[in-house]
């Protein structure tokens, strides 16, 4: 699988979830403030968005990636994060969010 080839290339957990079509995991990671705008450090410049758009030979995976793509696009549009302090967790926008 694609994910197996990229292990160790410093991809984020949400990148792996997107590449494998784990819709519920992607949704939960976004709810907890996962960065959907980060780029992998493997030289290919993968993002969660581009990993959702990879075409595979497994049609069921493509439909799940399409669902992940919708979540990623919405998160990019809203630009909303949550404070990383577990005691706080306040929602905010990237430009104004300050860590507690």
Rosetta constraint file for C-alpha pairs under 8 A:
AtomPair CA 1 CA 5 HARMONIC 6.82 0.50
AtomPair CA 2 CA 6 HARMONIC 6.67 0.50
AtomPair CA 2 CA 19 HARMONIC 7.35 0.50
AtomPair CA 3 CA 7 HARMONIC 6.40 0.50
AtomPair CA 3 CA 16 HARMONIC 6.33 0.50
AtomPair CA 3 CA 19 HARMONIC 6.57 0.50
AtomPair CA 3 CA 20 HARMONIC 7.16 0.50
AtomPair CA 6 CA 11 HARMONIC 7.65 0.50
AtomPair CA 7 CA 11 HARMONIC 7.52 0.50
AtomPair CA 9 CA 40 HARMONIC 7.29 0.50
AtomPair CA 9 CA 41 HARMONIC 6.32 0.50
AtomPair CA 9 CA 42 HARMONIC 4.95 0.50
AtomPair CA 10 CA 40 HARMONIC 6.10 0.50
AtomPair CA 10 CA 41 HARMONIC 5.70 0.50
AtomPair CA 10 CA 42 HARMONIC 6.70 0.50
AtomPair CA 11 CA 15 HARMONIC 6.05 0.50
AtomPair CA 11 CA 16 HARMONIC 6.97 0.50
AtomPair CA 11 CA 39 HARMONIC 7.84 0.50
AtomPair CA 11 CA 40 HARMONIC 5.02 0.50
AtomPair CA 11 CA 41 HARMONIC 6.95 0.50
AtomPair CA 11 CA 42 HARMONIC 7.83 0.50
AtomPair CA 12 CA 16 HARMONIC 6.63 0.50
AtomPair CA 12 CA 40 HARMONIC 7.36 0.50
AtomPair CA 13 CA 17 HARMONIC 6.22 0.50
AtomPair CA 14 CA 18 HARMONIC 6.07 0.50
AtomPair CA 14 CA 25 HARMONIC 7.88 0.50
AtomPair CA 14 CA 26 HARMONIC 6.05 0.50
AtomPair CA 14 CA 29 HARMONIC 6.81 0.50
AtomPair CA 14 CA 34 HARMONIC 7.13 0.50
AtomPair CA 14 CA 36 HARMONIC 7.47 0.50
AtomPair CA 14 CA 48 HARMONIC 6.64 0.50
AtomPair CA 15 CA 19 HARMONIC 6.20 0.50
AtomPair CA 15 CA 47 HARMONIC 6.61 0.50
AtomPair CA 15 CA 48 HARMONIC 4.72 0.50
AtomPair CA 15 CA 51 HARMONIC 6.75 0.50
AtomPair CA 16 CA 20 HARMONIC 6.27 0.50
AtomPair CA 17 CA 21 HARMONIC 6.02 0.50
AtomPair CA 17 CA 22 HARMONIC 5.08 0.50
AtomPair CA 17 CA 23 HARMONIC 7.53 0.50
AtomPair CA 17 CA 25 HARMONIC 6.56 0.50
AtomPair CA 17 CA 26 HARMONIC 6.09 0.50
AtomPair CA 18 CA 22 HARMONIC 6.20 0.50
AtomPair CA 18 CA 23 HARMONIC 7.43 0.50
AtomPair CA 18 CA 26 HARMONIC 6.69 0.50
AtomPair CA 18 CA 48 HARMONIC 6.00 0.50
AtomPair CA 18 CA 49 HARMONIC 7.98 0.50
AtomPair CA 18 CA 51 HARMONIC 6.05 0.50
AtomPair CA 18 CA 52 HARMONIC 5.40 0.50
AtomPair CA 18 CA 65 HARMONIC 6.34 0.50
AtomPair CA 18 CA 68 HARMONIC 6.12 0.50
AtomPair CA 18 CA 69 HARMONIC 7.86 0.50
AtomPair CA 19 CA 48 HARMONIC 7.69 0.50
AtomPair CA 19 CA 51 HARMONIC 5.09 0.50
AtomPair CA 19 CA 52 HARMONIC 5.81 0.50
AtomPair CA 19 CA 54 HARMONIC 7.55 0.50
AtomPair CA 19 CA 65 HARMONIC 7.12 0.50
AtomPair CA 20 CA 61 HARMONIC 7.06 0.50
AtomPair CA 20 CA 65 HARMONIC 7.35 0.50
AtomPair CA 21 CA 52 HARMONIC 7.52 0.50
AtomPair CA 21 CA 61 HARMONIC 5.85 0.50
AtomPair CA 21 CA 62 HARMONIC 7.51 0.50
AtomPair CA 21 CA 64 HARMONIC 4.80 0.50
AtomPair CA 21 CA 65 HARMONIC 4.58 0.50
AtomPair CA 21 CA 67 HARMONIC 7.95 0.50
AtomPair CA 21 CA 68 HARMONIC 6.54 0.50
AtomPair CA 22 CA 26 HARMONIC 6.22 0.50
AtomPair CA 22 CA 64 HARMONIC 7.02 0.50
AtomPair CA 22 CA 65 HARMONIC 7.71 0.50
AtomPair CA 22 CA 68 HARMONIC 7.41 0.50
AtomPair CA 23 CA 27 HARMONIC 6.14 0.50
AtomPair CA 23 CA 64 HARMONIC 6.40 0.50
AtomPair CA 23 CA 65 HARMONIC 7.44 0.50
AtomPair CA 23 CA 67 HARMONIC 6.46 0.50
AtomPair CA 23 CA 68 HARMONIC 5.32 0.50
AtomPair CA 24 CA 28 HARMONIC 6.15 0.50
AtomPair CA 25 CA 29 HARMONIC 6.05 0.50
AtomPair CA 26 CA 30 HARMONIC 6.19 0.50
AtomPair CA 26 CA 68 HARMONIC 6.62 0.50
AtomPair CA 26 CA 71 HARMONIC 7.57 0.50
AtomPair CA 27 CA 31 HARMONIC 6.27 0.50
AtomPair CA 27 CA 68 HARMONIC 7.82 0.50
AtomPair CA 27 CA 71 HARMONIC 6.71 0.50
AtomPair CA 28 CA 32 HARMONIC 6.32 0.50
AtomPair CA 29 CA 33 HARMONIC 6.35 0.50
AtomPair CA 29 CA 34 HARMONIC 5.25 0.50
AtomPair CA 30 CA 34 HARMONIC 4.97 0.50
AtomPair CA 30 CA 35 HARMONIC 7.50 0.50
AtomPair CA 30 CA 36 HARMONIC 7.73 0.50
AtomPair CA 30 CA 75 HARMONIC 7.13 0.50
AtomPair CA 30 CA 81 HARMONIC 7.84 0.50
AtomPair CA 31 CA 81 HARMONIC 7.90 0.50
AtomPair CA 31 CA 82 HARMONIC 7.74 0.50
AtomPair CA 32 CA 81 HARMONIC 7.45 0.50
AtomPair CA 32 CA 82 HARMONIC 6.17 0.50
AtomPair CA 33 CA 80 HARMONIC 7.45 0.50
AtomPair CA 33 CA 81 HARMONIC 4.46 0.50
AtomPair CA 33 CA 82 HARMONIC 4.79 0.50
AtomPair CA 33 CA 83 HARMONIC 7.41 0.50
AtomPair CA 33 CA 84 HARMONIC 7.55 0.50
AtomPair CA 34 CA 81 HARMONIC 7.30 0.50
AtomPair CA 35 CA 81 HARMONIC 7.73 0.50
AtomPair CA 36 CA 47 HARMONIC 7.33 0.50
AtomPair CA 36 CA 48 HARMONIC 6.05 0.50
AtomPair CA 36 CA 49 HARMONIC 7.68 0.50
AtomPair CA 36 CA 72 HARMONIC 6.63 0.50
AtomPair CA 36 CA 75 HARMONIC 7.20 0.50
AtomPair CA 36 CA 76 HARMONIC 6.85 0.50
AtomPair CA 37 CA 47 HARMONIC 6.68 0.50
AtomPair CA 37 CA 48 HARMONIC 7.41 0.50
AtomPair CA 37 CA 76 HARMONIC 7.30 0.50
AtomPair CA 38 CA 47 HARMONIC 6.12 0.50
AtomPair CA 38 CA 48 HARMONIC 7.81 0.50
AtomPair CA 39 CA 45 HARMONIC 5.38 0.50
AtomPair CA 39 CA 46 HARMONIC 5.50 0.50
AtomPair CA 39 CA 47 HARMONIC 4.89 0.50
AtomPair CA 40 CA 44 HARMONIC 7.18 0.50
AtomPair CA 40 CA 45 HARMONIC 5.23 0.50
AtomPair CA 40 CA 46 HARMONIC 5.13 0.50
AtomPair CA 40 CA 47 HARMONIC 6.38 0.50
AtomPair CA 41 CA 45 HARMONIC 6.59 0.50
AtomPair CA 46 CA 50 HARMONIC 6.03 0.50
AtomPair CA 46 CA 51 HARMONIC 6.52 0.50
AtomPair CA 47 CA 51 HARMONIC 6.18 0.50
AtomPair CA 48 CA 52 HARMONIC 6.26 0.50
AtomPair CA 48 CA 72 HARMONIC 7.13 0.50
AtomPair CA 49 CA 53 HARMONIC 6.78 0.50
AtomPair CA 49 CA 69 HARMONIC 6.30 0.50
AtomPair CA 49 CA 72 HARMONIC 6.30 0.50
AtomPair CA 49 CA 73 HARMONIC 7.41 0.50
AtomPair CA 50 CA 54 HARMONIC 6.79 0.50
AtomPair CA 52 CA 65 HARMONIC 4.97 0.50
AtomPair CA 52 CA 66 HARMONIC 6.61 0.50
AtomPair CA 52 CA 68 HARMONIC 6.43 0.50
AtomPair CA 52 CA 69 HARMONIC 5.43 0.50
AtomPair CA 53 CA 65 HARMONIC 7.00 0.50
AtomPair CA 53 CA 66 HARMONIC 7.39 0.50
AtomPair CA 53 CA 69 HARMONIC 7.32 0.50
AtomPair CA 54 CA 62 HARMONIC 7.96 0.50
AtomPair CA 55 CA 62 HARMONIC 6.45 0.50
AtomPair CA 56 CA 61 HARMONIC 7.18 0.50
AtomPair CA 56 CA 62 HARMONIC 6.51 0.50
AtomPair CA 58 CA 62 HARMONIC 6.65 0.50
AtomPair CA 59 CA 63 HARMONIC 6.50 0.50
AtomPair CA 60 CA 64 HARMONIC 6.49 0.50
AtomPair CA 61 CA 65 HARMONIC 6.09 0.50
AtomPair CA 62 CA 66 HARMONIC 6.17 0.50
AtomPair CA 63 CA 67 HARMONIC 6.54 0.50
AtomPair CA 64 CA 68 HARMONIC 6.34 0.50
AtomPair CA 65 CA 69 HARMONIC 6.01 0.50
AtomPair CA 66 CA 70 HARMONIC 6.46 0.50
AtomPair CA 67 CA 71 HARMONIC 6.63 0.50
AtomPair CA 68 CA 72 HARMONIC 6.20 0.50
AtomPair CA 69 CA 73 HARMONIC 6.07 0.50
AtomPair CA 70 CA 74 HARMONIC 6.19 0.50
AtomPair CA 71 CA 75 HARMONIC 6.18 0.50
AtomPair CA 72 CA 76 HARMONIC 6.12 0.50
AtomPair CA 73 CA 77 HARMONIC 6.11 0.50
AtomPair CA 74 CA 78 HARMONIC 6.18 0.50
AtomPair CA 75 CA 79 HARMONIC 5.82 0.50
AtomPair CA 75 CA 80 HARMONIC 6.73 0.50
AtomPair CA 76 CA 80 HARMONIC 7.97 0.50
AtomPair CA 79 CA 93 HARMONIC 5.89 0.50
AtomPair CA 79 CA 94 HARMONIC 6.29 0.50
AtomPair CA 80 CA 91 HARMONIC 6.95 0.50
AtomPair CA 80 CA 92 HARMONIC 5.75 0.50
AtomPair CA 80 CA 93 HARMONIC 4.59 0.50
AtomPair CA 80 CA 94 HARMONIC 6.30 0.50
AtomPair CA 81 CA 91 HARMONIC 5.87 0.50
AtomPair CA 81 CA 92 HARMONIC 5.60 0.50
AtomPair CA 81 CA 93 HARMONIC 5.88 0.50
AtomPair CA 81 CA 94 HARMONIC 6.34 0.50
AtomPair CA 81 CA 97 HARMONIC 7.82 0.50
AtomPair CA 82 CA 89 HARMONIC 5.38 0.50
AtomPair CA 82 CA 90 HARMONIC 5.51 0.50
AtomPair CA 82 CA 91 HARMONIC 4.40 0.50
AtomPair CA 82 CA 92 HARMONIC 6.00 0.50
AtomPair CA 83 CA 88 HARMONIC 6.49 0.50
AtomPair CA 83 CA 89 HARMONIC 4.67 0.50
AtomPair CA 83 CA 90 HARMONIC 5.46 0.50
AtomPair CA 83 CA 91 HARMONIC 6.48 0.50
AtomPair CA 83 CA 92 HARMONIC 7.46 0.50
AtomPair CA 83 CA 97 HARMONIC 7.21 0.50
AtomPair CA 83 CA 98 HARMONIC 7.48 0.50
AtomPair CA 83 CA 99 HARMONIC 6.02 0.50
AtomPair CA 83 CA 100 HARMONIC 7.25 0.50
AtomPair CA 84 CA 88 HARMONIC 7.67 0.50
AtomPair CA 84 CA 89 HARMONIC 6.31 0.50
AtomPair CA 84 CA 99 HARMONIC 7.02 0.50
AtomPair CA 85 CA 89 HARMONIC 5.99 0.50
AtomPair CA 85 CA 99 HARMONIC 7.22 0.50
AtomPair CA 85 CA 100 HARMONIC 6.37 0.50
AtomPair CA 88 CA 100 HARMONIC 7.27 0.50
AtomPair CA 92 CA 96 HARMONIC 6.76 0.50
AtomPair CA 92 CA 97 HARMONIC 5.29 0.50
AtomPair CA 93 CA 97 HARMONIC 5.63 0.50
